[in-house]
Amino acid sequence: MLSQFERAHVLVSFKIVNIKIKTGQANSFEMGKSFRFQSSLKTKETRMRKVAKTKTANLHYGDSTQAKKIWCVSPKKKELILQVYNAINKGAHAFLHEEYRFVSIFVGIFSLVILILLGAVDDWSDAAFTVIAFIVGAATSILSGYVGMKIGVFANARTAYRWIWYNRVKCQESLSEGFKTSVKAAIVMGFCLCGFGLFNLYILCIIYQYSYYSDAFSNGGKTSAMFEAIAGYGLGGSFIALFGRVGGGIYTKAADVGADLVGKVEKGIPEDDPRNPDLFGSFAEASCAALVIASQTNQVQDDVNGTLVSVSYIWQDWGYVSFPLVVSAVGILVCFLTSFLATHIFPADKAEKIESTLKQQLLVSTILMTPTLLGLCYLCLPSDPIYEGRYVTNNDLNYVKGKKAHNWSVFICLASGLWAGLAIGYITEYFTSNQNAPVHEVAEACRTGAATNIIMGLALGYKSAIIPVLALAFAAFLSHELAGYYGISMAALGILSTLSIGLTIDAFGPISDNAGGIAEMCNMGKETRELTDSLDAAGNTTAAIGKGFAIGSASFVSLALFSGFVTVIQNRNKHALPSVDILQAFPFAGLLVGAMIPYWFSAMTMKSVGKAAFAMVQEVRRQFHENPGIMEGTSDPDYEQCVRISTDASLKEMFAPGALILLTPLIVGFFFGVQALAGVLAGALVSGVQMAVSASNTGGAWDNAKKYIEKGLGELGGKGSEAHKAAVVGDTVGDPLKDTSGPSLNIVMKLMAIISLVFARAFPTSSGGLLGDLWRAIN
């Protein structure tokens, strides 16, 4: 019980606070303190319950420092967090609704294109089942995006709430609780995506197998046709992913650039001040590529005394063909066990441990997955299967000759992709973390202005592509030598076998970043914002690791899909594409065109962000000029107008880049032939993977260089200094690189390849395509 002196001391203290509140001089903590202590003095019972609950019965109630420890989140703060959450939730729902409404129209149009082109040239029934798979894949991708949005938006507010709660009640546990809340939400997001993708693909295979394709696994043609139709599932997933990535990137980066240039540089206010107005495809496509290649082995033959006989039995057994699905399913289980490391066993309790804890998950999942894959290969595969064939001429016999791929060689293919993915993740972390030398060098370059910062950032990005490309090249070479095209698809599945953890690492960044924004907007105080900045900086790095992981997997998937495309063409016409010879005219010309596509696509997306950002900057400047109360904190900005600008820009600008990627394979394949298209796919892959790595890492390094300066490290002046302003400019330039163009390029590589695979049955196999046929007819 309080003494008379203590009670008088408390009452006088709160009279002073209440006067400050009435005159508008109180800060957020003082307002909360007034409410808390007035409530605590109502009755002895109420006061003692609060004291017992917070374990601070011996505290002096007039001491504001100790008083902070008995403070739970005040109703005012709760209400403010809920207001921000509701605004974000409403905006996210509105944007997704508009985006998916527009994209659904294009799904319908493209479904008709698939049906007409495949039906007219190949078979109407197979075309119809391809369309069904395409729609199921698109719907699964939409579902994944919607669930991810719901989890992310809720987790943003929950993480901010946990930070402020523990920062006041249990200061030493605040960062750990914020980390665990963020990472648990990211885990749920990652496992939902993988679960949706695998479950729907498996159900689709079973339904097809027991309906129209009931002769599959006994009739070679039916087996091939079934899995070629199922490849539409991967096409649907990447179709939605492309528009989601490009549209979402334009939407968010327009707002970011407006906040950075006007808010930070011109007005000197914080980034998230309230006054400032994708891997499912890889998962599905890698599985589809492996299924298609395995199902084509009915064409593999051998010369026995001058007679061609079938020598592969893989296509006759659903258990052997479905091995890619088994790898993915077991990968989810291994990742599930690994996830407990970050949530229960070794959660990060210090800022410097966040990155290492998340990297540890990727390392442990890779280590655990390696012997698991070995066991799967020996348990589920025969000792000497034939998964791949090569076109040969022998004794005047033209046929596809098989190549044996032992179960141990399939394991090496899987393991090479698995460990290449880990290497890419670690190299990405090295070049983008603000704890390492490369980012320190970029931050130091800010001393002399924005120009040197941008030069150093670009150099870092280009350099960061060296080791990932070498790792991919080694894994691709080894896989192809051991098991041919099927080995490449296995390498793609190997890198994706730990996809759930990769998605967790990727999703952690945006959740912690947005939670920090909520903390800033709700005026949660310097201590809470310092915590959010620590997780935000780590989140930037983990997001970069996730992007590097996605790019590496996309390159393997693209190569696997390219192999599937070549396999389907060879099985249709053994003379059409026996090999991709770049010394021939059409493949060489296609190679040059394909290498140009990622640059064209990046130019379109960068320009789209620039145009949207220009409109946003103009609007924010107008609001600051016409409404001085925004800077004084006496009135709110017009948020709805800014949201409308981002939404309209994203919906308007996302279709041109999408049309470029969707139409290029169709135009080249039909009018110039499969040889030219093979060159286009090879060129886009080689060019795209290096552009994607450099763009993502450059943007990530600029972002963390800014965070490095804002922490006051490196004696660069901290927030508001000239070096900080230069860093903000670099971060602003890097935003569309790391969040729009760079991540979208991995979808570009895959989408062009999966379109080529799905339409391989319809492309003319004659030299030069339709134009070549026309030329020969005229002459």
QUINOR-V713554 format. One record per residue. N is the residue number from 0. RES is the residue in three letters. SS is DSSP state (A for helix, B for strand, O for the rest). Layout:
{{N/RES/SS} {N/RES/SS}}
//
This chain:
{{0/MET/O} {1/LEU/O} {2/SER/O} {3/GLN/A} {4/PHE/A} {5/GLU/A} {6/ARG/A} {7/ALA/A} {8/HIS/A} {9/VAL/A} {10/LEU/A} {11/VAL/A} {12/SER/A} {13/PHE/A} {14/LYS/A} {15/ILE/A} {16/VAL/A} {17/ASN/A} {18/ILE/A} {19/LYS/A} {20/ILE/A} {21/LYS/A} {22/THR/O} {23/GLY/O} {24/GLN/O} {25/ALA/O} {26/ASN/O} {27/SER/A} {28/PHE/A} {29/GLU/A} {30/MET/A} {31/GLY/A} {32/LYS/A} {33/SER/A} {34/PHE/A} {35/ARG/A} {36/PHE/A} {37/GLN/A} {38/SER/A} {39/SER/A} {40/LEU/O} {41/LYS/O} {42/THR/O} {43/LYS/A} {44/GLU/A} {45/THR/A} {46/ARG/A} {47/MET/A} {48/ARG/A} {49/LYS/A} {50/VAL/A} {51/ALA/A} {52/LYS/A} {53/THR/A} {54/LYS/O} {55/THR/O} {56/ALA/O} {57/ASN/O} {58/LEU/O} {59/HIS/O} {60/TYR/O} {61/GLY/O} {62/ASP/O} {63/SER/A} {64/THR/A} {65/GLN/A} {66/ALA/A} {67/LYS/A} {68/LYS/A} {69/ILE/A} {70/TRP/O} {71/CYS/O} {72/VAL/O} {73/SER/O} {74/PRO/A} {75/LYS/A} {76/LYS/A} {77/LYS/A} {78/GLU/A} {79/LEU/A} {80/ILE/A} {81/LEU/A} {82/GLN/A} {83/VAL/A} {84/TYR/A} {85/ASN/A} {86/ALA/A} {87/ILE/A} {88/ASN/A} {89/LYS/A} {90/GLY/A} {91/ALA/A} {92/HIS/A} {93/ALA/A} {94/PHE/A} {95/LEU/A} {96/HIS/A} {97/GLU/A} {98/GLU/A} {99/TYR/A} {100/ARG/A} {101/PHE/A} {102/VAL/A} {103/SER/A} {104/ILE/A} {105/PHE/A} {106/VAL/A} {107/GLY/A} {108/ILE/A} {109/PHE/A} {110/SER/A} {111/LEU/A} {112/VAL/A} {113/ILE/A} {114/LEU/A} {115/ILE/A} {116/LEU/A} {117/LEU/A} {118/GLY/A} {119/ALA/A} {120/VAL/A} {121/ASP/O} {122/ASP/O} {123/TRP/A} {124/SER/A} {125/ASP/A} {126/ALA/A} {127/ALA/A} {128/PHE/A} {129/THR/A} {130/VAL/A} {131/ILE/A} {132/ALA/A} {133/PHE/A} {134/ILE/A} {135/VAL/A} {136/GLY/A} {137/ALA/A} {138/ALA/A} {139/THR/A} {140/SER/A} {141/ILE/A} {142/LEU/A} {143/SER/A} {144/GLY/A} {145/TYR/A} {146/VAL/A} {147/GLY/A} {148/MET/A} {149/LYS/A} {150/ILE/A} {151/GLY/A} {152/VAL/A} {153/PHE/A} {154/ALA/A} {155/ASN/A} {156/ALA/A} {157/ARG/A} {158/THR/A} {159/ALA/A} {160/TYR/A} {161/ARG/A} {162/TRP/A} {163/ILE/A} {164/TRP/A} {165/TYR/A} {166/ASN/A} {167/ARG/A} {168/VAL/A} {169/LYS/O} {170/CYS/A} {171/GLN/A} {172/GLU/A} {173/SER/A} {174/LEU/A} {175/SER/A} {176/GLU/A} {177/GLY/A} {178/PHE/A} {179/LYS/A} {180/THR/A} {181/SER/A} {182/VAL/A} {183/LYS/A} {184/ALA/A} {185/ALA/A} {186/ILE/A} {187/VAL/A} {188/MET/A} {189/GLY/A} {190/PHE/A} {191/CYS/A} {192/LEU/A} {193/CYS/A} {194/GLY/A} {195/PHE/A} {196/GLY/A} {197/LEU/A} {198/PHE/A} {199/ASN/A} {200/LEU/A} {201/TYR/A} {202/ILE/A} {203/LEU/A} {204/CYS/A} {205/ILE/A} {206/ILE/A} {207/TYR/A} {208/GLN/A} {209/TYR/O} {210/SER/O} {211/TYR/O} {212/TYR/O} {213/SER/O} {214/ASP/O} {215/ALA/O} {216/PHE/O} {217/SER/O} {218/ASN/O} {219/GLY/A} {220/GLY/A} {221/LYS/A} {222/THR/A} {223/SER/A} {224/ALA/A} {225/MET/A} {226/PHE/A} {227/GLU/A} {228/ALA/A} {229/ILE/A} {230/ALA/A} {231/GLY/A} {232/TYR/A} {233/GLY/A} {234/LEU/A} {235/GLY/A} {236/GLY/A} {237/SER/A} {238/PHE/A} {239/ILE/A} {240/ALA/A} {241/LEU/A} {242/PHE/A} {243/GLY/A} {244/ARG/A} {245/VAL/A} {246/GLY/A} {247/GLY/A} {248/GLY/A} {249/ILE/A} {250/TYR/A} {251/THR/A} {252/LYS/A} {253/ALA/A} {254/ALA/A} {255/ASP/A} {256/VAL/A} {257/GLY/A} {258/ALA/A} {259/ASP/A} {260/LEU/A} {261/VAL/A} {262/GLY/A} {263/LYS/A} {264/VAL/A} {265/GLU/A} {266/LYS/O} {267/GLY/O} {268/ILE/O} {269/PRO/O} {270/GLU/O} {271/ASP/O} {272/ASP/O} {273/PRO/O} {274/ARG/O} {275/ASN/O} {276/PRO/O} {277/ASP/O} {278/LEU/O} {279/PHE/A} {280/GLY/A} {281/SER/A} {282/PHE/A} {283/ALA/A} {284/GLU/A} {285/ALA/A} {286/SER/A} {287/CYS/A} {288/ALA/A} {289/ALA/A} {290/LEU/A} {291/VAL/A} {292/ILE/A} {293/ALA/A} {294/SER/A} {295/GLN/A} {296/THR/A} {297/ASN/A} {298/GLN/A} {299/VAL/B} {300/GLN/B} {301/ASP/B} {302/ASP/B} {303/VAL/B} {304/ASN/O} {305/GLY/O} {306/THR/B} {307/LEU/B} {308/VAL/B} {309/SER/B} {310/VAL/O} {311/SER/O} {312/TYR/O} {313/ILE/A} {314/TRP/A} {315/GLN/A} {316/ASP/O} {317/TRP/A} {318/GLY/A} {319/TYR/A} {320/VAL/A} {321/SER/O} {322/PHE/A} {323/PRO/A} {324/LEU/A} {325/VAL/A} {326/VAL/A} {327/SER/A} {328/ALA/A} {329/VAL/A} {330/GLY/A} {331/ILE/A} {332/LEU/A} {333/VAL/A} {334/CYS/A} {335/PHE/A} {336/LEU/A} {337/THR/A} {338/SER/A} {339/PHE/A} {340/LEU/A} {341/ALA/A} {342/THR/A} {343/HIS/A} {344/ILE/A} {345/PHE/O} {346/PRO/O} {347/ALA/O} {348/ASP/O} {349/LYS/O} {350/ALA/A} {351/GLU/A} {352/LYS/A} {353/ILE/A} {354/GLU/A} {355/SER/A} {356/THR/A} {357/LEU/A} {358/LYS/A} {359/GLN/A} {360/GLN/A} {361/LEU/A} {362/LEU/A} {363/VAL/A} {364/SER/A} {365/THR/A} {366/ILE/A} {367/LEU/A} {368/MET/A} {369/THR/A} {370/PRO/A} {371/THR/A} {372/LEU/A} {373/LEU/A} {374/GLY/A} {375/LEU/A} {376/CYS/A} {377/TYR/A} {378/LEU/A} {379/CYS/A} {380/LEU/O} {381/PRO/O} {382/SER/O} {383/ASP/B} {384/PRO/B} {385/ILE/B} {386/TYR/B} {387/GLU/B} {388/GLY/B} {389/ARG/B} {390/TYR/B} {391/VAL/B} {392/THR/B} {393/ASN/B} {394/ASN/O} {395/ASP/O} {396/LEU/B} {397/ASN/B} {398/TYR/B} {399/VAL/B} {400/LYS/B} {401/GLY/B} {402/LYS/B} {403/LYS/B} {404/ALA/B} {405/HIS/B} {406/ASN/A} {407/TRP/A} {408/SER/A} {409/VAL/A} {410/PHE/A} {411/ILE/A} {412/CYS/A} {413/LEU/A} {414/ALA/A} {415/SER/A} {416/GLY/A} {417/LEU/A} {418/TRP/A} {419/ALA/A} {420/GLY/A} {421/LEU/A} {422/ALA/A} {423/ILE/A} {424/GLY/A} {425/TYR/A} {426/ILE/A} {427/THR/A} {428/GLU/A} {429/TYR/A} {430/PHE/A} {431/THR/A} {432/SER/O} {433/ASN/O} {434/GLN/O} {435/ASN/O} {436/ALA/A} {437/PRO/A} {438/VAL/A} {439/HIS/A} {440/GLU/A} {441/VAL/A} {442/ALA/A} {443/GLU/A} {444/ALA/A} {445/CYS/A} {446/ARG/A} {447/THR/A} {448/GLY/O} {449/ALA/A} {450/ALA/A} {451/THR/A} {452/ASN/A} {453/ILE/A} {454/ILE/A} {455/MET/A} {456/GLY/A} {457/LEU/A} {458/ALA/A} {459/LEU/A} {460/GLY/A} {461/TYR/A} {462/LYS/A} {463/SER/A} {464/ALA/A} {465/ILE/A} {466/ILE/A} {467/PRO/A} {468/VAL/A} {469/LEU/A} {470/ALA/A} {471/LEU/A} {472/ALA/A} {473/PHE/A} {474/ALA/A} {475/ALA/A} {476/PHE/A} {477/LEU/A} {478/SER/A} {479/HIS/A} {480/GLU/A} {481/LEU/A} {482/ALA/A} {483/GLY/A} {484/TYR/A} {485/TYR/A} {486/GLY/A} {487/ILE/A} {488/SER/A} {489/MET/A} {490/ALA/A} {491/ALA/A} {492/LEU/A} {493/GLY/A} {494/ILE/A} {495/LEU/A} {496/SER/O} {497/THR/O} {498/LEU/A} {499/SER/A} {500/ILE/A} {501/GLY/A} {502/LEU/A} {503/THR/A} {504/ILE/A} {505/ASP/A} {506/ALA/A} {507/PHE/A} {508/GLY/A} {509/PRO/A} {510/ILE/A} {511/SER/A} {512/ASP/A} {513/ASN/A} {514/ALA/A} {515/GLY/A} {516/GLY/A} {517/ILE/A} {518/ALA/A} {519/GLU/A} {520/MET/A} {521/CYS/O} {522/ASN/O} {523/MET/O} {524/GLY/O} {525/LYS/A} {526/GLU/A} {527/THR/A} {528/ARG/A} {529/GLU/A} {530/LEU/A} {531/THR/A} {532/ASP/A} {533/SER/A} {534/LEU/A} {535/ASP/A} {536/ALA/A} {537/ALA/A} {538/GLY/A} {539/ASN/A} {540/THR/A} {541/THR/A} {542/ALA/A} {543/ALA/A} {544/ILE/A} {545/GLY/A} {546/LYS/A} {547/GLY/A} {548/PHE/A} {549/ALA/A} {550/ILE/A} {551/GLY/A} {552/SER/A} {553/ALA/A} {554/SER/A} {555/PHE/A} {556/VAL/A} {557/SER/A} {558/LEU/A} {559/ALA/A} {560/LEU/A} {561/PHE/A} {562/SER/A} {563/GLY/A} {564/PHE/A} {565/VAL/A} {566/THR/A} {567/VAL/A} {568/ILE/A} {569/GLN/A} {570/ASN/A} {571/ARG/A} {572/ASN/O} {573/LYS/O} {574/HIS/O} {575/ALA/O} {576/LEU/O} {577/PRO/O} {578/SER/O} {579/VAL/O} {580/ASP/O} {581/ILE/O} {582/LEU/O} {583/GLN/O} {584/ALA/A} {585/PHE/A} {586/PRO/A} {587/PHE/A} {588/ALA/A} {589/GLY/A} {590/LEU/A} {591/LEU/A} {592/VAL/A} {593/GLY/A} {594/ALA/A} {595/MET/A} {596/ILE/A} {597/PRO/A} {598/TYR/A} {599/TRP/A} {600/PHE/A} {601/SER/A} {602/ALA/A} {603/MET/A} {604/THR/A} {605/MET/A} {606/LYS/A} {607/SER/A} {608/VAL/A} {609/GLY/A} {610/LYS/A} {611/ALA/A} {612/ALA/A} {613/PHE/A} {614/ALA/A} {615/MET/A} {616/VAL/A} {617/GLN/A} {618/GLU/A} {619/VAL/A} {620/ARG/A} {621/ARG/A} {622/GLN/A} {623/PHE/A} {624/HIS/A} {625/GLU/A} {626/ASN/O} {627/PRO/O} {628/GLY/A} {629/ILE/A} {630/MET/A} {631/GLU/A} {632/GLY/O} {633/THR/O} {634/SER/O} {635/ASP/O} {636/PRO/O} {637/ASP/O} {638/TYR/A} {639/GLU/A} {640/GLN/A} {641/CYS/A} {642/VAL/A} {643/ARG/A} {644/ILE/A} {645/SER/A} {646/THR/A} {647/ASP/A} {648/ALA/A} {649/SER/A} {650/LEU/A} {651/LYS/A} {652/GLU/A} {653/MET/A} {654/PHE/A} {655/ALA/A} {656/PRO/A} {657/GLY/A} {658/ALA/A} {659/LEU/A} {660/ILE/A} {661/LEU/A} {662/LEU/A} {663/THR/A} {664/PRO/A} {665/LEU/A} {666/ILE/A} {667/VAL/A} {668/GLY/A} {669/PHE/A} {670/PHE/A} {671/PHE/O} {672/GLY/O} {673/VAL/A} {674/GLN/A} {675/ALA/A} {676/LEU/A} {677/ALA/A} {678/GLY/A} {679/VAL/A} {680/LEU/A} {681/ALA/A} {682/GLY/A} {683/ALA/A} {684/LEU/A} {685/VAL/A} {686/SER/A} {687/GLY/A} {688/VAL/A} {689/GLN/A} {690/MET/A} {691/ALA/A} {692/VAL/A} {693/SER/A} {694/ALA/A} {695/SER/A} {696/ASN/A} {697/THR/A} {698/GLY/A} {699/GLY/A} {700/ALA/A} {701/TRP/A} {702/ASP/A} {703/ASN/A} {704/ALA/A} {705/LYS/A} {706/LYS/A} {707/TYR/A} {708/ILE/A} {709/GLU/A} {710/LYS/O} {711/GLY/O} {712/LEU/A} {713/GLY/A} {714/GLU/A} {715/LEU/O} {716/GLY/O} {717/GLY/O} {718/LYS/O} {719/GLY/O} {720/SER/O} {721/GLU/A} {722/ALA/A} {723/HIS/A} {724/LYS/A} {725/ALA/A} {726/ALA/A} {727/VAL/A} {728/VAL/A} {729/GLY/A} {730/ASP/A} {731/THR/A} {732/VAL/A} {733/GLY/A} {734/ASP/A} {735/PRO/A} {736/LEU/A} {737/LYS/A} {738/ASP/A} {739/THR/A} {740/SER/A} {741/GLY/A} {742/PRO/A} {743/SER/A} {744/LEU/A} {745/ASN/A} {746/ILE/A} {747/VAL/A} {748/MET/A} {749/LYS/A} {750/LEU/A} {751/MET/A} {752/ALA/A} {753/ILE/A} {754/ILE/A} {755/SER/A} {756/LEU/A} {757/VAL/A} {758/PHE/O} {759/ALA/O} {760/ARG/O} {761/ALA/O} {762/PHE/O} {763/PRO/O} {764/THR/O} {765/SER/O} {766/SER/O} {767/GLY/O} {768/GLY/A} {769/LEU/A} {770/LEU/A} {771/GLY/A} {772/ASP/A} {773/LEU/A} {774/TRP/A} {775/ARG/A} {776/ALA/A} {777/ILE/A} {778/ASN/O}}
//
